[in-house]
């Protein structure tokens, strides 16, 4: 199962490389797309759950790394509170 990374730019300009165990995240994000922090967190969580389920279908167990990545994203998002101006940009998927 090919793992990929999606790279994001947070509202403060910082960038993170996020891990997915499956290419299914390409169905959830487009390069150049900008989302509110809350929308990004929700979509990332959904995408990573789908990726983990694909791992389970193939190998018989969920991918803990996908769930760890979801936790990291949620923790980072908390730094930005509920600011409506805060946008996350998808800068690369590889």
ChimeraX attribute file (.defattr): number of C-alpha atoms within 10 A of each C-alpha:
attribute: neighborCount
match mode: 1-to-1
recipient: residues
	/A:1	11
	/A:2	8
	/A:3	12
	/A:4	18
	/A:5	18
	/A:6	21
	/A:7	18
	/A:8	23
	/A:9	17
	/A:10	21
	/A:11	18
	/A:12	11
	/A:13	11
	/A:14	9
	/A:15	15
	/A:16	16
	/A:17	15
	/A:18	17
	/A:19	20
	/A:20	26
	/A:21	22
	/A:22	22
	/A:23	20
	/A:24	19
	/A:25	23
	/A:26	16
	/A:27	8
	/A:28	13
	/A:29	20
	/A:30	15
	/A:31	14
	/A:32	12
	/A:33	13
	/A:34	19
	/A:35	17
	/A:36	18
	/A:37	26
	/A:38	20
	/A:39	13
	/A:40	22
	/A:41	20
	/A:42	14
	/A:43	16
	/A:44	22
	/A:45	19
	/A:46	15
	/A:47	23
	/A:48	25
	/A:49	20
	/A:50	19
	/A:51	24
	/A:52	23
	/A:53	19
	/A:54	20
	/A:55	19
	/A:56	13
	/A:57	11
	/A:58	11
	/A:59	11
	/A:60	10
	/A:61	12
	/A:62	17
	/A:63	20
	/A:64	12
	/A:65	14
	/A:66	24
	/A:67	18
	/A:68	13
	/A:69	18
	/A:70	22
	/A:71	14
	/A:72	12
	/A:73	19
	/A:74	18
	/A:75	12
	/A:76	14
	/A:77	19
	/A:78	11
	/A:79	10
	/A:80	17
	/A:81	11
	/A:82	12
	/A:83	11
	/A:84	10
	/A:85	10
	/A:86	17
	/A:87	21
	/A:88	25
	/A:89	22
	/A:90	21
	/A:91	17
	/A:92	16
	/A:93	17
	/A:94	11
